Amino acid sequence: MTTAPACRHAPATMRNREPLLEVLRDALPPLGTVLEIASGTGEHAVFFAPRLVPRGWLPSDIDPLSLESIAAWRALQPAKNLLPPVRLDTLAPSWPPETCPPSPAISAIVAINLIHIAPWAACLGLLAGATRILPPDGVLILYGPFRQGGRHTAPTNAAFDESLRAQNPAWGVRDLEAVAQAASSSGLSLTRTVAMPANNLSVVFTQDRTNTETCREKAKQ
Ligand SMILES: C[S@@+](CC[C@H](N)C(=O)[O-])C[C@H]1O[C@@H](n2cnc3c(N)ncnc32)[C@H](O)[C@@H]1O
């Protein structure tokens, strides 16, 4: 396959895309648009979109070179349900799909390998945005390595965590309990944890409307 110069390649996407597809098929609502946060190269987007019809797929990233790569992969492997990428920073108080909602409406948000390779604030921004955007029973799916019970789940994850923190002290493998606690404060309930290859987890949160309203009221006070 000949790829355009803008097409970037992340080898891990080839290894994790099939197990991730299984989780997505199982956990995503049957309809609506999936907003992918931090799409990176765009290789996941072009792989998942045609396999998850009739859902739509909206890729996004904060980084201009990633946006170019996603667009280039989309040009190479178009799918009717794959929308053009949008620039989205999880920290922004409002996200582009809030001002310009896709059709069908967003029913799910997916963030693969984001929250450990970004500051904790990016995770909090992701949870806040998910709470604003998701409909009742909408889902947020995170994928990556997590600590559980205050410990790493494998020596390889501990080494990875060290290398992340050496690159940027604000990065690092997150505690699943801390993420679940922050999600719960935003009105998102942890509903499923799926063990994945290479000591990763897929973690599914569901928008809990009653709890969300309470959280919004508390935030206003
Ligand atoms: C390790 S890459 C993962 C990319 C892709 N999901 C994958 O699994 O190959 C992390 C991505 O997060 C993006 N990112 C970092 N901080 C972000 C933020 N605050 N909002 C949105 N995307 C962000 C980066 O630009 C990068 O593309």
The ligand as an SDF file (V2000), in Angstrom:
LIG
                    3D

 27 29  0  0  0  0  0  0  0  0999 V2000
   -0.2080    8.4120   22.3520 C   0  0  0  0  0  0  0  0  0  0  0  0
   -1.1580    9.3220   21.2050 S   0  0  0  0  0  0  0  0  0  0  0  0
   -2.5260    8.2090   20.9540 C   0  0  0  0  0  0  0  0  0  0  0  0
   -3.0970    8.3340   19.5820 C   0  0  0  0  0  0  0  0  0  0  0  0
   -4.1110    7.2600   19.1890 C   0  0  0  0  0  0  0  0  0  0  0  0
   -5.3150    7.3310   19.9790 N   0  0  0  0  0  0  0  0  0  0  0  0
   -3.4880    5.8980   19.2770 C   0  0  0  0  0  0  0  0  0  0  0  0
   -3.8530    5.1120   20.1600 O   0  0  0  0  0  0  0  0  0  0  0  0
   -2.6170    5.6310   18.4540 O   0  0  0  0  0  0  0  0  0  0  0  0
   -1.8770   10.6160   22.1860 C   0  0  0  0  0  0  0  0  0  0  0  0
   -2.6340   11.6340   21.3750 C   0  0  0  0  0  0  0  0  0  0  0  0
   -3.2880   12.5220   22.2740 O   0  0  0  0  0  0  0  0  0  0  0  0
   -3.3090   13.8080   21.6960 C   0  0  0  0  0  0  0  0  0  0  0  0
   -3.5650   14.7700   22.7820 N   0  0  0  0  0  0  0  0  0  0  0  0
   -2.7280   15.1260   23.7720 C   0  0  0  0  0  0  0  0  0  0  0  0
   -3.2920   16.0220   24.5820 N   0  0  0  0  0  0  0  0  0  0  0  0
   -4.5520   16.2350   24.1080 C   0  0  0  0  0  0  0  0  0  0  0  0
   -5.6320   17.0500   24.5040 C   0  0  0  0  0  0  0  0  0  0  0  0
   -5.5360   17.8510   25.5710 N   0  0  0  0  0  0  0  0  0  0  0  0
   -6.7780   17.0210   23.7880 N   0  0  0  0  0  0  0  0  0  0  0  0
   -6.8750   16.2130   22.7120 C   0  0  0  0  0  0  0  0  0  0  0  0
   -5.8880   15.4170   22.2630 N   0  0  0  0  0  0  0  0  0  0  0  0
   -4.7320   15.4330   22.9530 C   0  0  0  0  0  0  0  0  0  0  0  0
   -1.9520   13.9140   21.0250 C   0  0  0  0  0  0  0  0  0  0  0  0
   -1.9120   14.9240   20.0340 O   0  0  0  0  0  0  0  0  0  0  0  0
   -1.7810   12.5130   20.4560 C   0  0  0  0  0  0  0  0  0  0  0  0
   -2.2610   12.4170   19.1400 O   0  0  0  0  0  0  0  0  0  0  0  0
  1  2  1  0
  2  3  1  0
  2 10  1  0
  3  4  1  0
  4  5  1  0
  5  6  1  0
  5  7  1  0
  7  8  2  0
  7  9  1  0
 10 11  1  0
 11 12  1  0
 11 26  1  0
 12 13  1  0
 13 14  1  0
 13 24  1  0
 14 15  1  0
 14 23  1  0
 15 16  2  0
 16 17  1  0
 17 18  1  0
 17 23  2  0
 18 19  1  0
 18 20  2  0
 20 21  1  0
 21 22  2  0
 22 23  1  0
 24 25  1  0
 24 26  1  0
 26 27  1  0
M  CHG  2   2   1   9  -1
M  END
$$$$
